[in-house]
Amino acid sequence: MQQLYCPNCGTLNPPNILFCVKCGHPLARKVCPNCGFQVPANSVHCPNCGYPFPRRSLASYRYTLPSSSTYIHSSLRPTGSLTSDLKLVFRMAFKRRPPIFTPSQAVYQRLPYATLARSSRYFHYALLAFISGVALAFLVSASTNLVVLFLPAFIAALIPALLYLYWIKRVDRYEPEPMWLIALAFGWGAASTILAIIPNEILIPLLGGWMGTAAFVEEPLKILGVYLISASPWLRGELNDHLDGLLYGAAAGLGFGFIENILYIARGLALGAPLIIPLRVLTMGMHMFCSGLIGWWMGYLKVNAIEIRWSTITPALITAIVVHATWNTMGSLGVVGLLILLVMGPYLVFRVHRMAMDALVDEYYWGFAHGYAPVETVS
């Protein structure tokens, strides 16, 4: 009898069991009409009484299959039109969609062996970028007489960033991304705060102090590192699909939010406002969503065999800017805006989780849970 794959963890289970031997997830099953015994859904006869189950023809299932079963449905494919792709990004970010059963062959690409051999070098790049961002936060704290609060602010900012990253990384279990490349995206996000300071200082006063202006500066800078990964001939083979892009984008957003939070938390603690910490944790989730959405769209373009360029990622970039600018605007509206953020923040984090889980389902249908995921090794 055929063995069963667990839809939750991908474990190959022996026949005639009802629950996964690894995670306990219930396996697909049906009831024998002769004795009422519950059996695995793929059984050809009842193991209790021997009753043979009639085979159904494929035609009996045709009306129950999603319309996109043969390939990605036309309503889910990017068209190149800014208006229609904006609508598609919004739909993908905030609404449910059917699974994608057949992607382009680009999702099965692998990293060059030469890149794997020098992966430690990229980790060093990530560490350098991370230290650069932390050094910036320290210098700003010192210039504003907040250096005494730097260490507690550093810890209060780093812990939620790592927890967010661990949480989203756990979803990526069929084709796990290498930690050195995730660290590179996180490090870039931290270092990108250096590039954002001067434009923010110039543009925000020019627009009457509107804090939403920061979104137009920060979102392109945060995602630049992920874009360079997708364009690099040495690294782009690892950004295979939308789950990978979501993970790298989220890491870049968390890196940026981490450095930003050091400064905001230190300032809030100096004013005797410890409640700044949970608010900044929610703000970090907003950064994770916005950058993660753009990275998700990059991977989705690859699933559809569309070249990743600034022109093709513009719809996701615009959506992220709108969400980010809305968040910053709410933060300047006092108590009413704060109440909105207390609802908006957890919702954005939930949407990141939902997008990741839907992408994991896609990878399951592509065979990643059954041994078809790219496996990279130096030897």
N, C-alpha and C positions, 0 to 999 in steps of 0.2 A: 504494500500500500504506500502511496506517495506521502513523503514527509511534509510537514507544515511549517511555513515561515511565519513568525510572529509579526503582526503589523506594527507592534509598538517598538520592539528592540531589534527585530531582524533575525532572531535566533532560529536555527533550524531545529524543529522539534520532531520527535518520533510520532508515528501515527497512533490513532486511537487514544489521544489525550485531549482534554478540554481546555487546559490552561498552559501557558508558556512555562517551561521548566526553569527559565532564567528570571523573568520579571513577573510571572503570574497573570499576565494579560489574557483575557478569555479569547480563545481561538474561534474562528468561524465554525459553526456547527449547525446541524439540522436534527430533526426528531424522526425516528423510525416510525412509519405509520402502522407497523405491525405490533411492536412491543412498547413503543414510547420511549425507547432508549435514546439519549442524546449522543450523536456521533459527529466526527469531523465532517465539515461540509463537502470535502472532496472524496468521501468514502463511496465505493461502488456497491458495497453491501453492508448490512448491519453486523458489526462484530459480536453482538449479543445473541441475535436469533438467526442470522444468516439471510435476512430478507434482502433481495436484490433491488437496488434503486434504479428506476428507469432512467435511461440517458435522454437528455433533452437536446434537441437540435439547436444550432446557433441561431436559427431564425426566431426561436422563441424568446431570445434575449434582445433582439435588435431594437425593440422600442424602449428598453430600459437603459440602454447605453447613452452616455452624454453625447451631444452632437459633435464634440471635439475629439472623439475617440481615435479617429484615424490620424489626426495631426492637430496642431494648435488651431483652434477655431479662429476664423477670420476676425471675429469681434475682439479677440484677445491679442492680436498681432499689431505691433507698432506699424503705422502707415507712413511716417515721415512728415505728416501734417502736424503742425504745432498744436492746433486746436484739438484735433482728435486724440493726439498722444497725451495732451494735458488731461483730457477726460479719462483716458485709459489709466494713467498714473494714479489719478484720484480713485478710480474704481478699484485698482489693485491694492491701494494703501488702506482703504476704508470699507471695502465690501468683500464679501466672499466670492470666490470664483471656482469653476470646475477644475479638476486636475489637468495637468499637461501630460499627455501620454507619450508623445514622441518629440524629442528636441532635435536640434541640429547636432551633428557629430562633434561640434566644438566642445561639448560638455565632457567628452572623453579624452581631452588633451592631457598631456603630462608635462611636468617640468623637465627641462634638459638636465642630463646628469651633471653637467658642468656647474649648473646653478646649485644643485643639491650638494655638490662637493664643497662649495664655498658658502654654505648657508650661515656658518658662524660669522662670516664677514657682514652679512645683512643684519644679524643680531647686534653686532657692534655699532652699525649705523643707527639702529633703533635706540640703543642705549645712549649714543651721542645726542640724538634728537631729543630724547626724554630729559637728559641732563640740561640741555640748552633751555628747554621750557621751564624746568624747575629753577634754573639760575635766573631767568627773567623774573619769575614770581618772587624770588628772594630779593633781587635788586629793587623791584617796585615796593616790596614790603619795607625794605630798609629806607627807601627814600621818603616813605610816608610814616616813619616811626612806628611800624608795626612788626618789626623784626622779632620781638619777643613772642608774638602770637603766630609766627611763621610755622613752627613745628606742630602745634595742635591743629592749625588750619590745614597743613599738609596731610596729616593723618586723617582728619575728617573729610578731606577731599579724595584721598587715595582709596580708602576702604570701599565706599560705594562704587567707585569706578571699577575696581577689581571685581566686586560682587556682580555688577551689571555684566561685565565681560565674561565672567565664569558662567553666569546664567544663560547668556545667549550662545556661548560656546558649547554648552551641553547639548543643544539641539543638533549641532553639526556632528552626527555620529556615523553616517554612512560613508562620507568621504571627508574625514577630519582635515581641517586646514592646519598647516604647520605653525607652531607657536612663534617661530622666528619671524614669519611674515605677518602674523597678527601683531606681534610686537612692533614691527616696522610701521604698520598703519597707525598703531596707538602712539608711537613716538613721533610720527609726523604730525598727528593731531596736536600733541603737546607743543611741538616746535612752531606750528603754524600760528600760535598766539603771538609770536614775535612779529610776524608779518602783518597781523591784524591791528596792532596797537596804533600805528601812525595813521592809517586810513580812517579808523574809527574816531581818533582825536580830531581829524580834520572835517569829516563829513557830518558827524552828529551835530556839532554846533551850527554848521551851515544850514541844516534842515530843522532849525528851531529846537534842537535838543531831543528830537524824536529818536528813542532808543531802537525803534524798529529798523533804523538805518543800518545797524550792525549786521543784520541778516544778509544784506547785499555784499558785505565784505567777508564775513566769516564762512558762509556756506561754500563759496567757490574755493576758498583757501583750505578748508577742512578736507574737501573731497579731492583736492589736487593730488595728494599723495596716492590715493586709490586710483585715480585716473592714470598716474604715471606707472603704477603696477600693471594696470590693464593694457598699457601701451608698450611696456618693456618687453623686448623679445626674450629676455631671460626669466621674467616673472609672470607674464600674462597667461601661461599655461596652467597656473594654479587658480586663477579666477575663472572657474568653469561655468558657473551658473548663478542664478539669483540668490541662492542661499549663501554662496561664497561672497558675493558682492555685498549682501546685507551684513555679513560678519565683518568684513574689512571696513565698510563704511561706518558701522556702529563703533568699531574700535577707534577709528579716527575721530569720531564725534566725542567719544568718551575721553580720549586724550586731550582734546581741546577743553572739554568741560572740566576736566581735572585741574588744569592750570588756572582756568578762569575761576574755579571755585576756591582755590587757595586764597586769591585776592579778595573775593567777596566775603568768604567766611572770616578771614582775619579782620576785615573792616567791620563786619557785624559783631564779632566778639568784642572788639574795641569799644563799640557803642553799647555793650551790654544786651545784645539781642541774640541769644543762642538759638532762637527759632529760625534764624537764617539758615541753619544747617539742613533741616528737612526741606525747606524751600529750594535750596541749591541742589539737593539730591534729585528733586523733581526736574529742575532745570537741566541737569545732566542727562536725565532720561529724554528730554526734548532734543538735546544735541544728538543723542544716540539715534532717535527716530529720524531726524532730518537727514543726517549724513548716511544713516543706514538705508533710507529710502533711495537716495541717489545711487549708492553702491548696489542696492537691489536692482535698480533699473539697468545699470551697466551689465550685470549678470543676465538680466532678462533679455537684453539686446543680443547677447551672445547665444542664448538659448534659441533665439529666432534668426541666428546667422546674420545679424546686422552689425556693421562695424561700429565700434565705440569711438565716437568723436564728440567734441564739445557741442556740436550742432545736434547730435542725436540724444545727448543726455540733458539738453536744455529743458524739456518738459518736467523732468524730475527735479532739476535744479530750481526751477520757478516754484514748483509746489513746496519744496523744502524752504525756500525763502519766505513764502507767504505764511507758512506755519510758524517759522522762527520769528518773523516780524510781528505776527499776531501775539505770540507769547510775550515778546518784549513790551508790546503796547499794553497788554493786560497788566503787566507788572508795574506799570506807572499809573494805574487807575485806582490805587488805594485798596480799600477793603473789598469792593466789588470785584476788582480785577484779581485780587488774591483768591477769592472764593472760586472764581472761574478756573484759575490755575490749579487749584486743589482737585478739580475734577478733570481738567484737560491733561494734567501730567500723568496720572495713572492710566488714562485712556491711551495716550501715545505709547506708553510702555507696553500696554496690552496689545496694541496693533503691531509692535515689533515682534512680539511673541507669536501673534497670529500669522504674520507674513512668514516667519521662520518655519512654523509648523506646516503651513501649506506648501512651502518650498521643499520641506522634507518629504512630504507625500509624493511630490513630483519625482524626487530622486529615487524613491522606492519603486515607482512605476518604471523608471529608466534602468532598473536592475542594479542600482548602487547597493542595495541591501543584500543582493544575491551574488556579489562577487565581481560585478562589472565596473565598479568604481576605479578610477585611475589609482594605481599603487606606485608610489615613488620610492625608490631606494637607490643608494649610491652603488651598491654591489650588483 
